[in-house]
Amino acid sequence: MSRVDEKKLQKRNSLLQTAFELFTTKGVGNTSISDIADRAGVAKGTFYLYFRDKIDIKNKLIGHKTEKLFEKAVEALEKDPQKTFTDKVIFVVNNIIDQLVENQALLLFISKNLSWGIFKNLIDSGESRSEQGIAATYEKIMSEEGDNIESPEIMFYMICEFVSSVSYSPILYKEPVLIDELKPHIFRTIRNIIAQYQKVPDKCE
């Protein structure tokens, strides 16, 4: 990466981080583009070099933050390898839940859009990604399963949507139960979802 590209990336990341800090303290509605640019130490016009408007940077932030969640989870998985594909998925899910417990401001910001953020990164080919981005993470996990999963993208989406929705209230409000009490039920459901998408081997006649 050239020095110019590095500076551009630094400015973009600075705007993203500043926007996140303002969105999670003042609220999206109470934060203006001028607020973001001023806090980041750049001209307002610079903001528009990277983002169309406030909604655009909010959506990019959802994708950026969910990507980081997955990166950390996969880094942990590499240090503690799991035997089966299902165990790997559950390990990653458990790690992400624990990260959100530790960072509830992030959970509030992402709200129930975790799966949207993931798939925004997967399908948005115009976005530059690091080698450890969500697409690479997804491919790494799925490559080891080979062709044994039917409609893997849909299965992945279903799991993310489920986990995002059911974890929200137990983490933030401790209702209807604590998240640690809910985890075994979450993992059992994930196992069932994966089982539904696993291909049945052809029987030899």
N, C-alpha and C positions, 0 to 999 in steps of 0.2 A: 504494500500500500504506500502510495506517495505521500509526501508531507502535506500536500494540499488536501488529499483525500482524508488524511488523519484529522486535519483541522475541521473539515466539514463534518466528519463523524463526531468529533468532540462537541461541536456546536449543536448538532442534532440531539446527541445524548444529553447535553446540558439543558436544552429546551424540554426534552421529555421528563427529565428528573425534576426540573423546576415546576412544570405543569402538574406533575404528580403531587408534589408537596403542596401546591396551592389548591388543587382539586380536593385533596384529602383534609385540608384544614379550613379553607374558606367555602368549599363547595364549587361544583362546576358552574352553576348559575351565577355565583358571585365573583367569578374569576374572569377577567377580560384578557384578550390577547396582549394588550399593553402591559398588564400585570406580569404576564409570563415573560415577555421580552425584557422588561425592566429588571425583573429579578434575575434573569439569566445573563444580564449585562450585554444584550445585543440590541440592534436597532429593530424597530417593529417590522420593517421591510424584510429583515433577515428571516423572521418567522415564516414569511410566506414563500421563502425559498425551499422550505422543508415540509410545510403543512398548508393545506388549503384553508382551514379555518379551525375553530375550537373543537368542533365535533370530530374533525379529522385527527387532531392530535389526541383526543380522548380515545378514539378507536385504535389508533396506533399504540397508545399506552397499554390498552387492554391486551393487545397482541404481544407487546414487548414484555410486559410483566408476567403473562402466562408462560411465555417462552423461558424466562428465567426460572420460574417454578419447575419446569420440566428439566431444564439443564441441571439444576441442583439435585433433583431426584435421581436422574440417570447417573450423575457423578457418584452418588451414594450407592446406587445399584452396582456400579463397577467395582466398588470396594467391598461389597457384600453380595457376590453372585448368587442368584437363585436357580434352582434346578429346572423348573418347568416354565413354559411361557406364561401360564396363568399366575404362577408365583411371582414372576417378574412384574406383571401388570399390577398385581395387588401391592407389591413392595413400592412401586412408583406412586400409586394412589395414596398409600399410607403416608409416604414421605411428603407428598403435596398437602395432604390434610394437616399434617403436623406443622408445615411451614405456614399455613393459613391461620392455625391456632396461635402461632407466635406473632403473626402480623395481621391482626384483624382489620387494621386500616386498609390494607390491600384487599382483603376479602370484601369489605364494604364498597370499595371502589370498583372492583371487578363485578360485584353483585353476583348475579346468576349467569354471567356471560362467559364463564370459563371456556366452555366448548366453542363458543363463537370465536373467542380470541385465538384458540388453537387452530381452528380451520381457516381463519383469516390468514394466518401465517402459512398454512399448508398450501392454499390455493392462490395466494397473491404472489405470482411469479415476478412481479415488478419490484418487490422488496428484496434488498440484499440481505443475505443470511450468513451467519457464521457457520463454521463446520459443525458446531454443536447446537445449531438451531433446532426448532421443533420438527421440521421436515426430516432433518438428519436423525434426530432422536427416534422419530416414528419409524423411519426406514431401518434403523439399527435394531429396534425391538422386533419388528415384523420379519426382518430378513432371516432370523433364526427359526421362525416358524414355517418358513417356506410357503408352500401353496396349501397349507392345511386349514386356512381360514377363508370362509366365503364372505365376500363384501367386507374386507378388513376396515376400510375407511368408515363405513356405516357402523360397524361394531365399535370402533374407537370413539366415534362421535356419541354413540348411545351411552357408553360407559362414562365419558366426560360429562355429558348432560346430566346423567343420573347422579353422579358424585357431586357435581356443582350444586344441584338443586337440594339434595337431601342433607348436605353438610352445613348449609348456610345457617339455619336457625339453631341447630345444636351447638355450633361454634359461637355464634354471636349472643344468643339468648338462653342457651342451655335448655332449650325446649325442642321437642317433647321429652328428650333425654339428653344426658351429657354425650359429647361426641365419642368418648371412649366406650360408652355403652352401646352406641350405634354402630361402631366399626365392625363388629362381627357380622352384623346384618348386611352392611354395605359389601363386605368381602364375599359373603355367601351369594348375594345378588350378582356381583361381578362374575363369580364362577359360573353361575347359571347363564348369564349373558354370553360369555365366551363359549360355553358348551353348545349353545344354540347356533353359533356361527362356525363351529368346528366341522369340517367335512368328515363324513363317515367313509372310511376306506372301502373301496370296492371289494366285494367278497370273490375270492377265486372260485370259479365253478369246478 
